[in-house]
Amino acid sequence: MNVGSNRQLAGEHGGQYIDPSTGTVTGNFMEIQATQASILGAVASNITGLPAGLTMVAGASIYGVYTSVAVASGSVIAYNRKWV
């Protein structure tokens, strides 16, 4: 598959920058990537047992289906999900 022809794989569906000042952000997200060391707050997802307070190192990503994301410290980017 040519990644350039698949905009979702190329990361071109955009995302939402989230830090503690943004509060809880709702949407349809497919990936959360830490831009710096971060601690997640409340997260609603399809991942069973994902705890609030999960620590992520800078550059780490977790994939799933997320409908709300909050960050207790640090910052992340929640990438939008493309519905087909």
mmCIF file of the N, C-alpha and C atoms, coordinates in Angstrom:
data_MODEL
# 
_entry.id   MODEL 
# 
loop_
_atom_site.group_PDB 
_atom_site.id 
_atom_site.type_symbol 
_atom_site.label_atom_id 
_atom_site.label_alt_id 
_atom_site.label_comp_id 
_atom_site.label_asym_id 
_atom_site.label_entity_id 
_atom_site.label_seq_id 
_atom_site.pdbx_PDB_ins_code 
_atom_site.Cartn_x 
_atom_site.Cartn_y 
_atom_site.Cartn_z 
_atom_site.occupancy 
_atom_site.B_iso_or_equiv 
_atom_site.pdbx_formal_charge 
_atom_site.auth_seq_id 
_atom_site.auth_comp_id 
_atom_site.auth_asym_id 
_atom_site.auth_atom_id 
_atom_site.pdbx_PDB_model_num 
ATOM 1   N N  . MET A 1 1  ? 0.851   -1.184 0.000  1.00 0.00 ? 1  MET A N  1 
ATOM 2   C CA . MET A 1 1  ? 0.000   0.000  0.000  1.00 0.00 ? 1  MET A CA 1 
ATOM 3   C C  . MET A 1 1  ? 0.888   1.235  0.000  1.00 0.00 ? 1  MET A C  1 
ATOM 4   N N  . ASN A 1 2  ? 0.554   2.173  -0.833 1.00 0.00 ? 2  ASN A N  1 
ATOM 5   C CA . ASN A 1 2  ? 1.271   3.430  -0.906 1.00 0.00 ? 2  ASN A CA 1 
ATOM 6   C C  . ASN A 1 2  ? 0.760   4.346  0.206  1.00 0.00 ? 2  ASN A C  1 
ATOM 7   N N  . VAL A 1 3  ? 1.593   4.574  1.224  1.00 0.00 ? 3  VAL A N  1 
ATOM 8   C CA . VAL A 1 3  ? 1.170   5.386  2.366  1.00 0.00 ? 3  VAL A CA 1 
ATOM 9   C C  . VAL A 1 3  ? 0.802   6.795  1.937  1.00 0.00 ? 3  VAL A C  1 
ATOM 10  N N  . GLY A 1 4  ? 1.484   7.325  0.948  1.00 0.00 ? 4  GLY A N  1 
ATOM 11  C CA . GLY A 1 4  ? 1.175   8.673  0.466  1.00 0.00 ? 4  GLY A CA 1 
ATOM 12  C C  . GLY A 1 4  ? -0.240  8.799  -0.078 1.00 0.00 ? 4  GLY A C  1 
ATOM 13  N N  . SER A 1 5  ? -0.781  7.690  -0.604 1.00 0.00 ? 5  SER A N  1 
ATOM 14  C CA . SER A 1 5  ? -2.132  7.747  -1.150 1.00 0.00 ? 5  SER A CA 1 
ATOM 15  C C  . SER A 1 5  ? -3.189  7.500  -0.078 1.00 0.00 ? 5  SER A C  1 
ATOM 16  N N  . ASN A 1 6  ? -2.781  7.062  1.089  1.00 0.00 ? 6  ASN A N  1 
ATOM 17  C CA . ASN A 1 6  ? -3.728  6.809  2.173  1.00 0.00 ? 6  ASN A CA 1 
ATOM 18  C C  . ASN A 1 6  ? -3.569  7.923  3.201  1.00 0.00 ? 6  ASN A C  1 
ATOM 19  N N  . ARG A 1 7  ? -4.424  8.915  3.166  1.00 0.00 ? 7  ARG A N  1 
ATOM 20  C CA . ARG A 1 7  ? -4.275  10.096 4.006  1.00 0.00 ? 7  ARG A CA 1 
ATOM 21  C C  . ARG A 1 7  ? -4.357  9.756  5.489  1.00 0.00 ? 7  ARG A C  1 
ATOM 22  N N  . GLN A 1 8  ? -5.124  8.741  5.846  1.00 0.00 ? 8  GLN A N  1 
ATOM 23  C CA . GLN A 1 8  ? -5.223  8.370  7.256  1.00 0.00 ? 8  GLN A CA 1 
ATOM 24  C C  . GLN A 1 8  ? -3.870  7.868  7.759  1.00 0.00 ? 8  GLN A C  1 
ATOM 25  N N  . LEU A 1 9  ? -3.207  7.003  6.989  1.00 0.00 ? 9  LEU A N  1 
ATOM 26  C CA . LEU A 1 9  ? -1.909  6.498  7.406  1.00 0.00 ? 9  LEU A CA 1 
ATOM 27  C C  . LEU A 1 9  ? -0.849  7.590  7.390  1.00 0.00 ? 9  LEU A C  1 
ATOM 28  N N  . ALA A 1 10 ? -1.029  8.593  6.551  1.00 0.00 ? 10 ALA A N  1 
ATOM 29  C CA . ALA A 1 10 ? -0.076  9.691  6.496  1.00 0.00 ? 10 ALA A CA 1 
ATOM 30  C C  . ALA A 1 10 ? -0.310  10.702 7.624  1.00 0.00 ? 10 ALA A C  1 
ATOM 31  N N  . GLY A 1 11 ? -1.338  10.484 8.449  1.00 0.00 ? 11 GLY A N  1 
ATOM 32  C CA . GLY A 1 11 ? -1.600  11.366 9.572  1.00 0.00 ? 11 GLY A CA 1 
ATOM 33  C C  . GLY A 1 11 ? -2.211  12.690 9.188  1.00 0.00 ? 11 GLY A C  1 
ATOM 34  N N  . GLU A 1 12 ? -2.890  12.747 8.058  1.00 0.00 ? 12 GLU A N  1 
ATOM 35  C CA . GLU A 1 12 ? -3.397  14.021 7.566  1.00 0.00 ? 12 GLU A CA 1 
ATOM 36  C C  . GLU A 1 12 ? -4.849  14.295 7.934  1.00 0.00 ? 12 GLU A C  1 
ATOM 37  N N  . HIS A 1 13 ? -5.407  13.533 8.834  1.00 0.00 ? 13 HIS A N  1 
ATOM 38  C CA . HIS A 1 13 ? -6.767  13.818 9.284  1.00 0.00 ? 13 HIS A CA 1 
ATOM 39  C C  . HIS A 1 13 ? -6.748  14.764 10.475 1.00 0.00 ? 13 HIS A C  1 
ATOM 40  N N  . GLY A 1 14 ? -5.576  15.215 10.857 1.00 0.00 ? 14 GLY A N  1 
ATOM 41  C CA . GLY A 1 14 ? -5.460  16.205 11.916 1.00 0.00 ? 14 GLY A CA 1 
ATOM 42  C C  . GLY A 1 14 ? -5.574  15.599 13.292 1.00 0.00 ? 14 GLY A C  1 
ATOM 43  N N  . GLY A 1 15 ? -5.579  16.444 14.263 1.00 0.00 ? 15 GLY A N  1 
ATOM 44  C CA . GLY A 1 15 ? -5.648  15.998 15.636 1.00 0.00 ? 15 GLY A CA 1 
ATOM 45  C C  . GLY A 1 15 ? -5.927  17.167 16.553 1.00 0.00 ? 15 GLY A C  1 
ATOM 46  N N  . GLN A 1 16 ? -5.934  16.879 17.830 1.00 0.00 ? 16 GLN A N  1 
ATOM 47  C CA . GLN A 1 16 ? -6.239  17.891 18.846 1.00 0.00 ? 16 GLN A CA 1 
ATOM 48  C C  . GLN A 1 16 ? -5.107  17.897 19.860 1.00 0.00 ? 16 GLN A C  1 
ATOM 49  N N  . TYR A 1 17 ? -4.469  19.049 20.036 1.00 0.00 ? 17 TYR A N  1 
ATOM 50  C CA . TYR A 1 17 ? -3.444  19.211 21.064 1.00 0.00 ? 17 TYR A CA 1 
ATOM 51  C C  . TYR A 1 17 ? -4.167  19.336 22.400 1.00 0.00 ? 17 TYR A C  1 
ATOM 52  N N  . ILE A 1 18 ? -3.754  18.542 23.377 1.00 0.00 ? 18 ILE A N  1 
ATOM 53  C CA . ILE A 1 18 ? -4.426  18.532 24.678 1.00 0.00 ? 18 ILE A CA 1 
ATOM 54  C C  . ILE A 1 18 ? -3.381  18.679 25.772 1.00 0.00 ? 18 ILE A C  1 
ATOM 55  N N  . ASP A 1 19 ? -3.608  19.631 26.665 1.00 0.00 ? 19 ASP A N  1 
ATOM 56  C CA . ASP A 1 19 ? -2.792  19.774 27.871 1.00 0.00 ? 19 ASP A CA 1 
ATOM 57  C C  . ASP A 1 19 ? -3.757  20.014 29.034 1.00 0.00 ? 19 ASP A C  1 
ATOM 58  N N  . PRO A 1 20 ? -3.266  20.149 30.261 1.00 0.00 ? 20 PRO A N  1 
ATOM 59  C CA . PRO A 1 20 ? -4.187  20.306 31.388 1.00 0.00 ? 20 PRO A CA 1 
ATOM 60  C C  . PRO A 1 20 ? -5.145  21.494 31.267 1.00 0.00 ? 20 PRO A C  1 
ATOM 61  N N  . SER A 1 21 ? -4.739  22.550 30.567 1.00 0.00 ? 21 SER A N  1 
ATOM 62  C CA . SER A 1 21 ? -5.601  23.735 30.454 1.00 0.00 ? 21 SER A CA 1 
ATOM 63  C C  . SER A 1 21 ? -6.798  23.522 29.530 1.00 0.00 ? 21 SER A C  1 
ATOM 64  N N  . THR A 1 22 ? -6.752  22.517 28.658 1.00 0.00 ? 22 THR A N  1 
ATOM 65  C CA . THR A 1 22 ? -7.863  22.287 27.732 1.00 0.00 ? 22 THR A CA 1 
ATOM 66  C C  . THR A 1 22 ? -9.006  21.491 28.360 1.00 0.00 ? 22 THR A C  1 
ATOM 67  N N  . GLY A 1 23 ? -8.775  20.896 29.520 1.00 0.00 ? 23 GLY A N  1 
ATOM 68  C CA . GLY A 1 23 ? -9.820  20.099 30.158 1.00 0.00 ? 23 GLY A CA 1 
ATOM 69  C C  . GLY A 1 23 ? -10.072 18.814 29.392 1.00 0.00 ? 23 GLY A C  1 
ATOM 70  N N  . THR A 1 24 ? -11.275 18.280 29.493 1.00 0.00 ? 24 THR A N  1 
ATOM 71  C CA . THR A 1 24 ? -11.629 17.047 28.792 1.00 0.00 ? 24 THR A CA 1 
ATOM 72  C C  . THR A 1 24 ? -12.059 17.376 27.363 1.00 0.00 ? 24 THR A C  1 
ATOM 73  N N  . VAL A 1 25 ? -11.431 16.718 26.409 1.00 0.00 ? 25 VAL A N  1 
ATOM 74  C CA . VAL A 1 25 ? -11.727 16.927 24.995 1.00 0.00 ? 25 VAL A CA 1 
ATOM 75  C C  . VAL A 1 25 ? -12.482 15.708 24.484 1.00 0.00 ? 25 VAL A C  1 
ATOM 76  N N  . THR A 1 26 ? -13.603 15.941 23.811 1.00 0.00 ? 26 THR A N  1 
ATOM 77  C CA . THR A 1 26 ? -14.379 14.829 23.257 1.00 0.00 ? 26 THR A CA 1 
ATOM 78  C C  . THR A 1 26 ? -14.246 14.812 21.745 1.00 0.00 ? 26 THR A C  1 
ATOM 79  N N  . GLY A 1 27 ? -14.395 13.641 21.175 1.00 0.00 ? 27 GLY A N  1 
ATOM 80  C CA . GLY A 1 27 ? -14.307 13.485 19.731 1.00 0.00 ? 27 GLY A CA 1 
ATOM 81  C C  . GLY A 1 27 ? -14.198 12.021 19.395 1.00 0.00 ? 27 GLY A C  1 
ATOM 82  N N  . ASN A 1 28 ? -13.720 11.738 18.222 1.00 0.00 ? 28 ASN A N  1 
ATOM 83  C CA . ASN A 1 28 ? -13.463 10.370 17.778 1.00 0.00 ? 28 ASN A CA 1 
ATOM 84  C C  . ASN A 1 28 ? -11.994 10.294 17.416 1.00 0.00 ? 28 ASN A C  1 
ATOM 85  N N  . PHE A 1 29 ? -11.203 9.724  18.307 1.00 0.00 ? 29 PHE A N  1 
ATOM 86  C CA . PHE A 1 29 ? -9.760  9.688  18.121 1.00 0.00 ? 29 PHE A CA 1 
ATOM 87  C C  . PHE A 1 29 ? -9.278  8.256  17.969 1.00 0.00 ? 29 PHE A C  1 
ATOM 88  N N  . MET A 1 30 ? -8.189  8.064  17.211 1.00 0.00 ? 30 MET A N  1 
ATOM 89  C CA . MET A 1 30 ? -7.654  6.731  16.974 1.00 0.00 ? 30 MET A CA 1 
ATOM 90  C C  . MET A 1 30 ? -6.285  6.528  17.618 1.00 0.00 ? 30 MET A C  1 
ATOM 91  N N  . GLU A 1 31 ? -5.644  7.605  18.039 1.00 0.00 ? 31 GLU A N  1 
ATOM 92  C CA . GLU A 1 31 ? -4.306  7.499  18.614 1.00 0.00 ? 31 GLU A CA 1 
ATOM 93  C C  . GLU A 1 31 ? -4.084  8.655  19.576 1.00 0.00 ? 31 GLU A C  1 
ATOM 94  N N  . ILE A 1 32 ? -3.381  8.369  20.654 1.00 0.00 ? 32 ILE A N  1 
ATOM 95  C CA . ILE A 1 32 ? -2.924  9.412  21.567 1.00 0.00 ? 32 ILE A CA 1 
ATOM 96  C C  . ILE A 1 32 ? -1.406  9.327  21.580 1.00 0.00 ? 32 ILE A C  1 
ATOM 97  N N  . GLN A 1 33 ? -0.760  10.437 21.253 1.00 0.00 ? 33 GLN A N  1 
ATOM 98  C CA . GLN A 1 33 ? 0.701   10.479 21.225 1.00 0.00 ? 33 GLN A CA 1 
ATOM 99  C C  . GLN A 1 33 ? 1.187   11.569 22.174 1.00 0.00 ? 33 GLN A C  1 
ATOM 100 N N  . ALA A 1 34 ? 2.089   11.200 23.070 1.00 0.00 ? 34 ALA A N  1 
ATOM 101 C CA . ALA A 1 34 ? 2.631   12.160 24.037 1.00 0.00 ? 34 ALA A CA 1 
ATOM 102 C C  . ALA A 1 34 ? 3.682   13.032 23.363 1.00 0.00 ? 34 ALA A C  1 
ATOM 103 N N  . THR A 1 35 ? 3.554   14.352 23.495 1.00 0.00 ? 35 THR A N  1 
ATOM 104 C CA . THR A 1 35 ? 4.553   15.265 22.953 1.00 0.00 ? 35 THR A CA 1 
ATOM 105 C C  . THR A 1 35 ? 5.619   15.586 23.994 1.00 0.00 ? 35 THR A C  1 
ATOM 106 N N  . GLN A 1 36 ? 5.332   15.270 25.248 1.00 0.00 ? 36 GLN A N  1 
ATOM 107 C CA . GLN A 1 36 ? 6.280   15.371 26.352 1.00 0.00 ? 36 GLN A CA 1 
ATOM 108 C C  . GLN A 1 36 ? 5.826   14.383 27.413 1.00 0.00 ? 36 GLN A C  1 
ATOM 109 N N  . ALA A 1 37 ? 6.640   14.146 28.423 1.00 0.00 ? 37 ALA A N  1 
ATOM 110 C CA . ALA A 1 37 ? 6.224   13.224 29.486 1.00 0.00 ? 37 ALA A CA 1 
ATOM 111 C C  . ALA A 1 37 ? 4.861   13.677 30.001 1.00 0.00 ? 37 ALA A C  1 
ATOM 112 N N  . SER A 1 38 ? 3.894   12.764 30.024 1.00 0.00 ? 38 SER A N  1 
ATOM 113 C CA . SER A 1 38 ? 2.506   13.127 30.316 1.00 0.00 ? 38 SER A CA 1 
ATOM 114 C C  . SER A 1 38 ? 1.845   12.103 31.226 1.00 0.00 ? 38 SER A C  1 
ATOM 115 N N  . ILE A 1 39 ? 0.895   12.586 31.994 1.00 0.00 ? 39 ILE A N  1 
ATOM 116 C CA . ILE A 1 39 ? 0.050   11.716 32.797 1.00 0.00 ? 39 ILE A CA 1 
ATOM 117 C C  . ILE A 1 39 ? -1.383  11.936 32.331 1.00 0.00 ? 39 ILE A C  1 
ATOM 118 N N  . LEU A 1 40 ? -2.024  10.856 31.881 1.00 0.00 ? 40 LEU A N  1 
ATOM 119 C CA . LEU A 1 40 ? -3.402  10.967 31.414 1.00 0.00 ? 40 LEU A CA 1 
ATOM 120 C C  . LEU A 1 40 ? -4.350  11.128 32.589 1.00 0.00 ? 40 LEU A C  1 
ATOM 121 N N  . GLY A 1 41 ? -5.388  11.907 32.376 1.00 0.00 ? 41 GLY A N  1 
ATOM 122 C CA . GLY A 1 41 ? -6.481  12.001 33.332 1.00 0.00 ? 41 GLY A CA 1 
ATOM 123 C C  . GLY A 1 41 ? -7.535  10.985 32.928 1.00 0.00 ? 41 GLY A C  1 
ATOM 124 N N  . ALA A 1 42 ? -8.787  11.347 32.999 1.00 0.00 ? 42 ALA A N  1 
ATOM 125 C CA . ALA A 1 42 ? -9.873  10.450 32.615 1.00 0.00 ? 42 ALA A CA 1 
ATOM 126 C C  . ALA A 1 42 ? -9.885  10.281 31.096 1.00 0.00 ? 42 ALA A C  1 
ATOM 127 N N  . VAL A 1 43 ? -9.950  9.034  30.657 1.00 0.00 ? 43 VAL A N  1 
ATOM 128 C CA . VAL A 1 43 ? -9.972  8.712  29.239 1.00 0.00 ? 43 VAL A CA 1 
ATOM 129 C C  . VAL A 1 43 ? -11.090 7.698  28.996 1.00 0.00 ? 43 VAL A C  1 
ATOM 130 N N  . ALA A 1 44 ? -11.950 7.966  28.022 1.00 0.00 ? 44 ALA A N  1 
ATOM 131 C CA . ALA A 1 44 ? -12.980 7.000  27.643 1.00 0.00 ? 44 ALA A CA 1 
ATOM 132 C C  . ALA A 1 44 ? -12.538 6.335  26.343 1.00 0.00 ? 44 ALA A C  1 
ATOM 133 N N  . SER A 1 45 ? -12.392 5.004  26.372 1.00 0.00 ? 45 SER A N  1 
ATOM 134 C CA . SER A 1 45 ? -11.917 4.294  25.193 1.00 0.00 ? 45 SER A CA 1 
ATOM 135 C C  . SER A 1 45 ? -12.452 2.864  25.172 1.00 0.00 ? 45 SER A C  1 
ATOM 136 N N  . ASN A 1 46 ? -12.082 2.157  24.110 1.00 0.00 ? 46 ASN A N  1 
ATOM 137 C CA . ASN A 1 46 ? -12.447 0.752  24.013 1.00 0.00 ? 46 ASN A CA 1 
ATOM 138 C C  . ASN A 1 46 ? -11.372 -0.151 24.606 1.00 0.00 ? 46 ASN A C  1 
ATOM 139 N N  . ILE A 1 47 ? -10.386 0.415  25.276 1.00 0.00 ? 47 ILE A N  1 
ATOM 140 C CA . ILE A 1 47 ? -9.322  -0.365 25.896 1.00 0.00 ? 47 ILE A CA 1 
ATOM 141 C C  . ILE A 1 47 ? -9.751  -0.735 27.309 1.00 0.00 ? 47 ILE A C  1 
ATOM 142 N N  . THR A 1 48 ? -9.881  -2.016 27.553 1.00 0.00 ? 48 THR A N  1 
ATOM 143 C CA . THR A 1 48 ? -10.314 -2.501 28.856 1.00 0.00 ? 48 THR A CA 1 
ATOM 144 C C  . THR A 1 48 ? -9.218  -2.276 29.891 1.00 0.00 ? 48 THR A C  1 
ATOM 145 N N  . GLY A 1 49 ? -9.572  -1.641 31.003 1.00 0.00 ? 49 GLY A N  1 
ATOM 146 C CA . GLY A 1 49 ? -8.643  -1.460 32.117 1.00 0.00 ? 49 GLY A CA 1 
ATOM 147 C C  . GLY A 1 49 ? -7.632  -0.349 31.961 1.00 0.00 ? 49 GLY A C  1 
ATOM 148 N N  . LEU A 1 50 ? -7.815  0.548  30.999 1.00 0.00 ? 50 LEU A N  1 
ATOM 149 C CA . LEU A 1 50 ? -6.891  1.671  30.837 1.00 0.00 ? 50 LEU A CA 1 
ATOM 150 C C  . LEU A 1 50 ? -7.068  2.603  32.035 1.00 0.00 ? 50 LEU A C  1 
ATOM 151 N N  . PRO A 1 51 ? -6.050  2.708  32.889 1.00 0.00 ? 51 PRO A N  1 
ATOM 152 C CA . PRO A 1 51 ? -6.233  3.479  34.118 1.00 0.00 ? 51 PRO A CA 1 
ATOM 153 C C  . PRO A 1 51 ? -6.051  4.982  33.924 1.00 0.00 ? 51 PRO A C  1 
ATOM 154 N N  . ALA A 1 52 ? -6.799  5.767  34.681 1.00 0.00 ? 52 ALA A N  1 
ATOM 155 C CA . ALA A 1 52 ? -6.505  7.197  34.774 1.00 0.00 ? 52 ALA A CA 1 
ATOM 156 C C  . ALA A 1 52 ? -5.169  7.277  35.506 1.00 0.00 ? 52 ALA A C  1 
ATOM 157 N N  . GLY A 1 53 ? -4.361  8.235  35.165 1.00 0.00 ? 53 GLY A N  1 
ATOM 158 C CA . GLY A 1 53 ? -3.053  8.356  35.801 1.00 0.00 ? 53 GLY A CA 1 
ATOM 159 C C  . GLY A 1 53 ? -1.965  7.591  35.078 1.00 0.00 ? 53 GLY A C  1 
ATOM 160 N N  . LEU A 1 54 ? -2.274  7.057  33.889 1.00 0.00 ? 54 LEU A N  1 
ATOM 161 C CA . LEU A 1 54 ? -1.279  6.343  33.096 1.00 0.00 ? 54 LEU A CA 1 
ATOM 162 C C  . LEU A 1 54 ? -0.191  7.326  32.678 1.00 0.00 ? 54 LEU A C  1 
ATOM 163 N N  . THR A 1 55 ? 1.068   6.971  32.899 1.00 0.00 ? 55 THR A N  1 
ATOM 164 C CA . THR A 1 55 ? 2.191   7.823  32.522 1.00 0.00 ? 55 THR A CA 1 
ATOM 165 C C  . THR A 1 55 ? 2.692   7.428  31.141 1.00 0.00 ? 55 THR A C  1 
ATOM 166 N N  . MET A 1 56 ? 2.878   8.428  30.288 1.00 0.00 ? 56 MET A N  1 
ATOM 167 C CA . MET A 1 56 ? 3.410   8.202  28.940 1.00 0.00 ? 56 MET A CA 1 
ATOM 168 C C  . MET A 1 56 ? 4.705   8.994  28.793 1.00 0.00 ? 56 MET A C  1 
ATOM 169 N N  . VAL A 1 57 ? 5.713   8.375  28.196 1.00 0.00 ? 57 VAL A N  1 
ATOM 170 C CA . VAL A 1 57 ? 6.954   9.094  27.912 1.00 0.00 ? 57 VAL A CA 1 
ATOM 171 C C  . VAL A 1 57 ? 6.793   9.837  26.590 1.00 0.00 ? 57 VAL A C  1 
ATOM 172 N N  . ALA A 1 58 ? 7.593   10.864 26.401 1.00 0.00 ? 58 ALA A N  1 
ATOM 173 C CA . ALA A 1 58 ? 7.522   11.650 25.161 1.00 0.00 ? 58 ALA A CA 1 
ATOM 174 C C  . ALA A 1 58 ? 7.721   10.753 23.953 1.00 0.00 ? 58 ALA A C  1 
ATOM 175 N N  . GLY A 1 59 ? 6.854   10.896 22.962 1.00 0.00 ? 59 GLY A N  1 
ATOM 176 C CA . GLY A 1 59 ? 6.945   10.113 21.741 1.00 0.00 ? 59 GLY A CA 1 
ATOM 177 C C  . GLY A 1 59 ? 6.155   8.817  21.770 1.00 0.00 ? 59 GLY A C  1 
ATOM 178 N N  . ALA A 1 60 ? 5.688   8.399  22.932 1.00 0.00 ? 60 ALA A N  1 
ATOM 179 C CA . ALA A 1 60 ? 4.917   7.154  23.033 1.00 0.00 ? 60 ALA A CA 1 
ATOM 180 C C  . ALA A 1 60 ? 3.513   7.359  22.478 1.00 0.00 ? 60 ALA A C  1 
ATOM 181 N N  . SER A 1 61 ? 2.967   6.308  21.886 1.00 0.00 ? 61 SER A N  1 
ATOM 182 C CA . SER A 1 61 ? 1.608   6.353  21.350 1.00 0.00 ? 61 SER A CA 1 
ATOM 183 C C  . SER A 1 61 ? 0.816   5.162  21.872 1.00 0.00 ? 61 SER A C  1 
ATOM 184 N N  . ILE A 1 62 ? -0.483  5.371  22.058 1.00 0.00 ? 62 ILE A N  1 
ATOM 185 C CA . ILE A 1 62 ? -1.387  4.263  22.331 1.00 0.00 ? 62 ILE A CA 1 
ATOM 186 C C  . ILE A 1 62 ? -2.534  4.374  21.337 1.00 0.00 ? 62 ILE A C  1 
ATOM 187 N N  . TYR A 1 63 ? -2.901  3.244  20.781 1.00 0.00 ? 63 TYR A N  1 
ATOM 188 C CA . TYR A 1 63 ? -3.917  3.194  19.731 1.00 0.00 ? 63 TYR A CA 1 
ATOM 189 C C  . TYR A 1 63 ? -5.192  2.576  20.276 1.00 0.00 ? 63 TYR A C  1 
ATOM 190 N N  . GLY A 1 64 ? -6.307  2.994  19.756 1.00 0.00 ? 64 GLY A N  1 
ATOM 191 C CA . GLY A 1 64 ? -7.599  2.469  20.155 1.00 0.00 ? 64 GLY A CA 1 
ATOM 192 C C  . GLY A 1 64 ? -8.679  3.378  19.603 1.00 0.00 ? 64 GLY A C  1 
ATOM 193 N N  . VAL A 1 65 ? -9.844  3.311  20.208 1.00 0.00 ? 65 VAL A N  1 
ATOM 194 C CA . VAL A 1 65 ? -10.945 4.205  19.863 1.00 0.00 ? 65 VAL A CA 1 
ATOM 195 C C  . VAL A 1 65 ? -11.227 5.031  21.114 1.00 0.00 ? 65 VAL A C  1 
ATOM 196 N N  . TYR A 1 66 ? -10.994 6.327  21.039 1.00 0.00 ? 66 TYR A N  1 
ATOM 197 C CA . TYR A 1 66 ? -11.142 7.227  22.181 1.00 0.00 ? 66 TYR A CA 1 
ATOM 198 C C  . TYR A 1 66 ? -12.262 8.223  21.913 1.00 0.00 ? 66 TYR A C  1 
ATOM 199 N N  . THR A 1 67 ? -13.134 8.407  22.896 1.00 0.00 ? 67 THR A N  1 
ATOM 200 C CA . THR A 1 67 ? -14.208 9.387  22.740 1.00 0.00 ? 67 THR A CA 1 
ATOM 201 C C  . THR A 1 67 ? -14.019 10.584 23.651 1.00 0.00 ? 67 THR A C  1 
ATOM 202 N N  . SER A 1 68 ? -13.172 10.473 24.669 1.00 0.00 ? 68 SER A N  1 
ATOM 203 C CA . SER A 1 68 ? -12.815 11.636 25.481 1.00 0.00 ? 68 SER A CA 1 
ATOM 204 C C  . SER A 1 68 ? -11.431 11.425 26.085 1.00 0.00 ? 68 SER A C  1 
ATOM 205 N N  . VAL A 1 69 ? -10.690 12.527 26.176 1.00 0.00 ? 69 VAL A N  1 
ATOM 206 C CA . VAL A 1 69 ? -9.315  12.483 26.667 1.00 0.00 ? 69 VAL A CA 1 
ATOM 207 C C  . VAL A 1 69 ? -9.077  13.693 27.556 1.00 0.00 ? 69 VAL A C  1 
ATOM 208 N N  . ALA A 1 70 ? -8.459  13.467 28.706 1.00 0.00 ? 70 ALA A N  1 
ATOM 209 C CA . ALA A 1 70 ? -8.019  14.552 29.588 1.00 0.00 ? 70 ALA A CA 1 
ATOM 210 C C  . ALA A 1 70 ? -6.577  14.261 29.997 1.00 0.00 ? 70 ALA A C  1 
ATOM 211 N N  . VAL A 1 71 ? -5.808  15.314 30.226 1.00 0.00 ? 71 VAL A N  1 
ATOM 212 C CA . VAL A 1 71 ? -4.408  15.181 30.606 1.00 0.00 ? 71 VAL A CA 1 
ATOM 213 C C  . VAL A 1 71 ? -4.200  15.857 31.954 1.00 0.00 ? 71 VAL A C  1 
ATOM 214 N N  . ALA A 1 72 ? -3.610  15.127 32.901 1.00 0.00 ? 72 ALA A N  1 
ATOM 215 C CA . ALA A 1 72 ? -3.326  15.692 34.230 1.00 0.00 ? 72 ALA A CA 1 
ATOM 216 C C  . ALA A 1 72 ? -2.048  16.527 34.210 1.00 0.00 ? 72 ALA A C  1 
ATOM 217 N N  . SER A 1 73 ? -1.047  16.088 33.431 1.00 0.00 ? 73 SER A N  1 
ATOM 218 C CA . SER A 1 73 ? 0.179   16.873 33.268 1.00 0.00 ? 73 SER A CA 1 
ATOM 219 C C  . SER A 1 73 ? 0.817   16.512 31.939 1.00 0.00 ? 73 SER A C  1 
ATOM 220 N N  . GLY A 1 74 ? 1.639   17.419 31.424 1.00 0.00 ? 74 GLY A N  1 
ATOM 221 C CA . GLY A 1 74 ? 2.258   17.202 30.126 1.00 0.00 ? 74 GLY A CA 1 
ATOM 222 C C  . GLY A 1 74 ? 1.316   17.594 29.003 1.00 0.00 ? 74 GLY A C  1 
ATOM 223 N N  . SER A 1 75 ? 1.537   17.015 27.817 1.00 0.00 ? 75 SER A N  1 
ATOM 224 C CA . SER A 1 75 ? 0.673   17.303 26.676 1.00 0.00 ? 75 SER A CA 1 
ATOM 225 C C  . SER A 1 75 ? 0.694   16.126 25.707 1.00 0.00 ? 75 SER A C  1 
ATOM 226 N N  . VAL A 1 76 ? -0.410  15.966 25.014 1.00 0.00 ? 76 VAL A N  1 
ATOM 227 C CA . VAL A 1 76 ? -0.549  14.902 24.021 1.00 0.00 ? 76 VAL A CA 1 
ATOM 228 C C  . VAL A 1 76 ? -1.252  15.452 22.788 1.00 0.00 ? 76 VAL A C  1 
ATOM 229 N N  . ILE A 1 77 ? -1.188  14.702 21.713 1.00 0.00 ? 77 ILE A N  1 
ATOM 230 C CA . ILE A 1 77 ? -2.000  14.979 20.540 1.00 0.00 ? 77 ILE A CA 1 
ATOM 231 C C  . ILE A 1 77 ? -2.900  13.769 20.347 1.00 0.00 ? 77 ILE A C  1 
ATOM 232 N N  . ALA A 1 78 ? -4.202  14.019 20.271 1.00 0.00 ? 78 ALA A N  1 
ATOM 233 C CA . ALA A 1 78 ? -5.171  12.955 19.986 1.00 0.00 ? 78 ALA A CA 1 
ATOM 234 C C  . ALA A 1 78 ? -5.509  13.078 18.507 1.00 0.00 ? 78 ALA A C  1 
ATOM 235 N N  . TYR A 1 79 ? -5.165  12.044 17.745 1.00 0.00 ? 79 TYR A N  1 
ATOM 236 C CA . TYR A 1 79 ? -5.370  12.085 16.297 1.00 0.00 ? 79 TYR A CA 1 
ATOM 237 C C  . TYR A 1 79 ? -6.780  11.655 15.939 1.00 0.00 ? 79 TYR A C  1 
ATOM 238 N N  . ASN A 1 80 ? -7.379  12.410 15.019 1.00 0.00 ? 80 ASN A N  1 
ATOM 239 C CA . ASN A 1 80 ? -8.749  12.162 14.597 1.00 0.00 ? 80 ASN A CA 1 
ATOM 240 C C  . ASN A 1 80 ? -8.874  10.821 13.883 1.00 0.00 ? 80 ASN A C  1 
ATOM 241 N N  . ARG A 1 81 ? -10.038 10.253 14.039 1.00 0.00 ? 81 ARG A N  1 
ATOM 242 C CA . ARG A 1 81 ? -10.350 8.981  13.402 1.00 0.00 ? 81 ARG A CA 1 
ATOM 243 C C  . ARG A 1 81 ? -11.115 9.265  12.122 1.00 0.00 ? 81 ARG A C  1 
ATOM 244 N N  . LYS A 1 82 ? -10.766 8.558  11.077 1.00 0.00 ? 82 LYS A N  1 
ATOM 245 C CA . LYS A 1 82 ? -11.497 8.684  9.820  1.00 0.00 ? 82 LYS A CA 1 
ATOM 246 C C  . LYS A 1 82 ? -12.564 7.609  9.784  1.00 0.00 ? 82 LYS A C  1 
ATOM 247 N N  . TRP A 1 83 ? -13.816 8.029  9.699  1.00 0.00 ? 83 TRP A N  1 
ATOM 248 C CA . TRP A 1 83 ? -14.904 7.062  9.603  1.00 0.00 ? 83 TRP A CA 1 
ATOM 249 C C  . TRP A 1 83 ? -15.118 6.745  8.142  1.00 0.00 ? 83 TRP A C  1 
ATOM 250 N N  . VAL A 1 84 ? -15.113 5.469  7.795  1.00 0.00 ? 84 VAL A N  1 
ATOM 251 C CA . VAL A 1 84 ? -15.251 5.055  6.404  1.00 0.00 ? 84 VAL A CA 1 
ATOM 252 C C  . VAL A 1 84 ? -16.634 4.532  6.154  1.00 0.00 ? 84 VAL A C  1 
# 
